[in-house]
Amino acid sequence: MQVSSISITVTNTNGDIVFLKTTDNTSTNELEFTINESYTAEDQDTYTVVFKALDASGNTATSTPRTFIYK
């Protein structure tokens, strides 16, 4: 099943969403999805990034959270 969109969510230590972007898939290739987004942390903190994919049938898959520290 082709992914129709991917959401990128970045949260800080407090759980506040500091970045949220949903990108729609414009490719007709079921094996391809290009995302070109950037986030620059402004405050020293620990951040978590999660990707959530949505297919045309409404099924979702969520990535394992990845953490990075900005000092």
C-alpha positions, 0 to 999 in steps of 0.5 A: 500500500502506498503511503499517502502522507507522513507527519513529523513531530518534534517535542521538547522535554516538557512534551511541548510540540516545537515542530509539526509538519505533514507532507503529502506524497506526490509520487506515483511510485509505491516505493518512494517518498521524499521528505525535505524538511529541517528543524533547528533547535533554539533552546538547550533541551532534549528533543524527541522526533516521531514520524507517523505514516498514513496510507490511502486506507487510513492505516497508520504506522508510527516510528520509534521515537528518536532523541537528540540533545541540543546543548 
